[in-house]
């Protein structure tokens, strides 16, 4: 009987060891499967990042080529290879989307406190728009009040209109010499004398051409959309007359100021030196 008991204990010990080994093996296999799954997830994530970076590089290359064309190509807006490039607005949106996607995939840093926007300048004219409750909605209320909930920047599109100057004239009684005097109201002074353009229109053309770099042929189309037919030739003559006569004192002041500088920089193929 003692021999049989020892044999039974031996088999139980062997079975217990096999069970422990099997459990350890299963745990090891589970760990390996988890590591393999993590590696596959990492590879997929890195593959997506590489694809996004490749797309970002392509977009940046297109943006660089577009900027080079704008800077060095012919001045005409119709470029022969323009159709092969992204539209500028679409390009900016695509770049912004990629940057947002990369920022979402990147490790999140500690949240920074967002700076509160100060709002629009108080110097801008403001229009109040009241969002009122109906009589049924405020029936039975003790009181009502308004609170500002939103601000929007609005712009009034340009409008073309015709200024008609009607000059009042007074006719006086006939004098002894048989002459009947007529007194006319004083006409406002115009910088170009007889000119079809108002002072505001001249200022608009000056700013558009020399500050916003809009060519005269484009201004001609813009004004035509507003219902005003002004040729680019007329606008060119106005700009020349303003530069030669009206703005000449200002040009001379700017010239004297430039001469005082140590050096001058200019982006122009041809510079006329008319300083005296």
MIFIKE-415715 format. One record per residue (C-alpha): x, y, z; residue in one letter. Coordinates in nm, 2 decimals. Each point is the difference from the previous one (the first is absolute). Layout:
# MIFIKE-415715
       xx       yy       zz   pami
        X        Y        Z      A
...
END
This chain:
# MIFIKE-415715
       xx       yy       zz   pami
     0.00     0.00     0.00      X
     0.28     0.24     0.07      X
     0.14    -0.06    -0.35      X
    -0.33     0.08    -0.16      X
    -0.03     0.32     0.20      X
     0.35     0.12    -0.11      X
    -0.09    -0.07    -0.36      X
    -0.32     0.19     0.02      X
     0.18     0.30     0.15      X
     0.25    -0.01    -0.27      X
    -0.26     0.01    -0.28      X
    -0.18     0.29     0.18      X
     0.33     0.19     0.01      X
     0.07    -0.07    -0.37      X
    -0.36     0.11    -0.09      X
     0.04     0.32     0.20      X
     0.33     0.09    -0.16      X
    -0.15    -0.06    -0.35      X
    -0.30     0.22     0.09      X
     0.23     0.28     0.12      X
     0.21    -0.02    -0.31      X
    -0.31     0.01    -0.23      X
    -0.13     0.30     0.18      X
     0.34     0.18    -0.02      X
     0.01    -0.09    -0.37      X
    -0.35     0.14    -0.06      X
     0.09     0.32     0.18      X
     0.32     0.03    -0.21      X
    -0.20    -0.05    -0.32      X
    -0.26     0.26     0.11      X
     0.28     0.25     0.07      X
     0.15    -0.07    -0.34      X
    -0.34     0.05    -0.16      X
    -0.04     0.33     0.18      X
     0.34     0.12    -0.10      X
    -0.06    -0.10    -0.36      X
    -0.33     0.19     0.01      X
     0.17     0.30     0.14      X
     0.27    -0.01    -0.26      X
    -0.26    -0.03    -0.28      X
    -0.19     0.30     0.15      X
     0.33     0.20     0.01      X
     0.08    -0.09    -0.35      X
    -0.35     0.11    -0.12      X
     0.03     0.32     0.19      X
     0.34     0.07    -0.14      X
    -0.12    -0.08    -0.35      X
    -0.28     0.25     0.03      X
     0.24     0.26     0.13      X
     0.24    -0.06    -0.30      X
    -0.29     0.03    -0.24      X
    -0.11     0.32     0.16      X
     0.36     0.14     0.00      X
     0.03    -0.10    -0.37      X
    -0.32     0.19    -0.08      X
     0.12     0.29     0.20      X
     0.33     0.01    -0.19      X
    -0.18    -0.02    -0.33      X
    -0.22     0.29     0.10      X
     0.29     0.21     0.12      X
     0.18    -0.07    -0.32      X
    -0.30     0.12    -0.20      X
    -0.03     0.31     0.22      X
     0.37     0.07    -0.05      X
    -0.03    -0.04    -0.38      X
    -0.31     0.22     0.00      X
     0.19     0.27     0.20      X
     0.30    -0.02    -0.24      X
    -0.23     0.04    -0.30      X
    -0.17     0.30     0.16      X
     0.33     0.16     0.07      X
     0.21    -0.08    -0.31      X
    -0.25    -0.08    -0.27      X
    -0.16     0.24    -0.25      X
    -0.21     0.27     0.15      X
    -0.31    -0.13    -0.17      X
    -0.23    -0.19     0.23      X
    -0.07    -0.27    -0.26      X
     0.30    -0.24     0.04      X
     0.04    -0.27    -0.26      X
     0.03    -0.27     0.27      X
    -0.26     0.14     0.23      X
    -0.24    -0.29    -0.04      X
     0.26    -0.24     0.15      X
     0.01     0.18     0.33      X
    -0.23    -0.01     0.30      X
    -0.23     0.29     0.05      X
     0.15     0.23     0.26      X
    -0.31    -0.02     0.23      X
    -0.02    -0.38    -0.03      X
     0.37    -0.02     0.07      X
    -0.02     0.20     0.32      X
    -0.30    -0.21     0.12      X
     0.19    -0.32    -0.07      X
     0.30     0.11     0.19      X
    -0.21     0.11     0.29      X
    -0.18    -0.34     0.01      X
     0.33    -0.19     0.00      X
     0.14     0.22     0.27      X
    -0.31    -0.06     0.21      X
     0.02    -0.38    -0.06      X
     0.36    -0.01     0.10      X
    -0.07     0.20     0.31      X
    -0.27    -0.25     0.10      X
     0.22    -0.30    -0.06      X
     0.29     0.15     0.19      X
     0.03    -0.06     0.38      X
    -0.22     0.24     0.18      X
     0.19     0.25     0.21      X
    -0.14     0.17     0.31      X
    -0.29     0.21    -0.10      X
     0.09     0.37    -0.02      X
    -0.24     0.27     0.11      X
    -0.15     0.16    -0.30      X
     0.04     0.37    -0.02      X
    -0.33     0.18    -0.01      X
    -0.05     0.20    -0.32      X
    -0.02     0.37     0.07      X
    -0.27     0.06    -0.26      X
    -0.01     0.25    -0.29      X
     0.13     0.35     0.02      X
    -0.22     0.25     0.18      X
     0.08     0.25    -0.28      X
    -0.21    -0.20    -0.25      X
    -0.36     0.11    -0.04      X
    -0.25    -0.24     0.17      X
    -0.35    -0.09    -0.09      X
    -0.22    -0.16     0.26      X
    -0.23    -0.28    -0.10      X
    -0.26    -0.09     0.26      X
    -0.12    -0.36     0.01      X
    -0.34     0.04     0.16      X
    -0.24    -0.24     0.15      X
    -0.35    -0.02    -0.14      X
    -0.30     0.13     0.21      X
    -0.10    -0.36     0.06      X
     0.35    -0.11     0.11      X
     0.03     0.28     0.26      X
    -0.36    -0.01     0.12      X
    -0.01    -0.01     0.38      X
     0.37     0.09     0.05      X
     0.08     0.25     0.27      X
     0.26     0.18    -0.21      X
     0.22    -0.04    -0.31      X
     0.35     0.11    -0.08      X
     0.26    -0.03    -0.28      X
     0.35    -0.15     0.03      X
     0.26     0.01    -0.27      X
     0.07    -0.36    -0.12      X
     0.20     0.05    -0.32      X
     0.21     0.23    -0.21      X
     0.05    -0.02    -0.38      X
     0.22     0.20    -0.22      X
    -0.20     0.13    -0.29      X
     0.10     0.18    -0.31      X
    -0.20     0.22    -0.24      X
     0.09    -0.08    -0.36      X
     0.10     0.28    -0.23      X
    -0.27     0.18    -0.19      X
     0.02     0.22    -0.30      X
    -0.21     0.31    -0.02      X
    -0.02     0.32    -0.20      X
     0.05     0.33     0.18      X
    -0.21     0.27    -0.17      X
     0.10     0.35     0.08      X
    -0.28     0.25    -0.05      X
     0.12     0.35     0.03      X
    -0.24     0.26     0.13      X
    -0.01     0.33    -0.18      X
    -0.16     0.32     0.11      X
    -0.13     0.25    -0.26      X
     0.00     0.36     0.12      X
    -0.20     0.29    -0.13      X
     0.12     0.17    -0.32      X
     0.24     0.29     0.06      X
    -0.01     0.34    -0.15      X
     0.24    -0.11    -0.26      X
    -0.24    -0.27    -0.12      X
     0.20    -0.28     0.15      X
    -0.16    -0.27     0.21      X
     0.25    -0.14     0.26      X
     0.00    -0.37     0.07      X
     0.17    -0.14     0.31      X
     0.10    -0.37     0.00      X
     0.09    -0.22     0.30      X
     0.36    -0.09     0.04      X
     0.10    -0.33    -0.14      X
     0.22    -0.24     0.21      X
     0.37    -0.02    -0.10      X
     0.10    -0.32    -0.17      X
     0.37    -0.10    -0.01      X
    -0.02    -0.08    -0.37      X
    -0.24     0.27    -0.11      X
    -0.24    -0.14    -0.26      X
     0.00    -0.37     0.08      X
    -0.26    -0.27    -0.01      X
     0.13    -0.16     0.32      X
    -0.08     0.12     0.35      X
     0.27     0.05     0.26      X
    -0.11    -0.32     0.17      X
     0.03    -0.20    -0.32      X
     0.35     0.14    -0.07      X
     0.10    -0.10     0.36      X
    -0.15    -0.35    -0.06      X
     0.20    -0.05    -0.32      X
     0.32     0.13     0.16      X
    -0.03    -0.24     0.30      X
    -0.11    -0.29    -0.21      X
     0.29     0.04    -0.25      X
     0.29     0.10     0.21      X
    -0.09    -0.15     0.34      X
    -0.19    -0.31    -0.10      X
     0.19    -0.06    -0.33      X
    -0.32    -0.03    -0.20      X
     0.07     0.07    -0.37      X
    -0.21     0.26    -0.18      X
    -0.15    -0.26    -0.24      X
    -0.14    -0.18     0.31      X
    -0.13     0.32     0.15      X
    -0.17     0.06    -0.33      X
    -0.19    -0.33     0.04      X
    -0.08     0.06     0.36      X
    -0.15     0.34    -0.07      X
    -0.19    -0.14    -0.29      X
    -0.16    -0.25     0.23      X
    -0.12     0.29     0.21      X
    -0.16     0.15    -0.31      X
     0.27     0.26    -0.07      X
     0.18    -0.01    -0.34      X
     0.34     0.17     0.05      X
     0.28    -0.11    -0.23      X
     0.34    -0.08     0.12      X
     0.14     0.27    -0.22      X
    -0.20     0.26     0.18      X
     0.12    -0.13     0.33      X
     0.36     0.00    -0.11      X
    -0.03     0.36    -0.11      X
    -0.15     0.09     0.34      X
     0.29    -0.17     0.18      X
     0.26     0.18    -0.21      X
    -0.17     0.34     0.05      X
    -0.02    -0.06     0.38      X
     0.37    -0.10     0.01      X
     0.12     0.29    -0.22      X
    -0.21     0.28     0.15      X
    -0.20    -0.07     0.31      X
     0.23    -0.24     0.19      X
     0.33     0.15    -0.11      X
     0.06     0.19     0.32      X
    -0.05    -0.32     0.20      X
     0.23    -0.19    -0.24      X
     0.27     0.26     0.05      X
    -0.02    -0.03     0.38      X
     0.03    -0.38    -0.03      X
     0.30     0.04    -0.23      X
     0.18     0.23     0.24      X
    -0.08    -0.25     0.28      X
     0.14    -0.29    -0.20      X
     0.32     0.19    -0.09      X
     0.08     0.03     0.37      X
     0.01    -0.38     0.04      X
     0.33    -0.19    -0.02      X
    -0.13    -0.24    -0.27      X
    -0.32    -0.06    -0.20      X
    -0.16    -0.32    -0.10      X
    -0.24    -0.03    -0.29      X
    -0.18    -0.28    -0.18      X
    -0.03     0.14    -0.35      X
     0.16    -0.07    -0.34      X
     0.03     0.36    -0.08      X
     0.04     0.30     0.23      X
    -0.03     0.36    -0.13      X
     0.23     0.23     0.18      X
    -0.16     0.35     0.00      X
     0.14     0.13     0.32      X
     0.15     0.35    -0.02      X
END
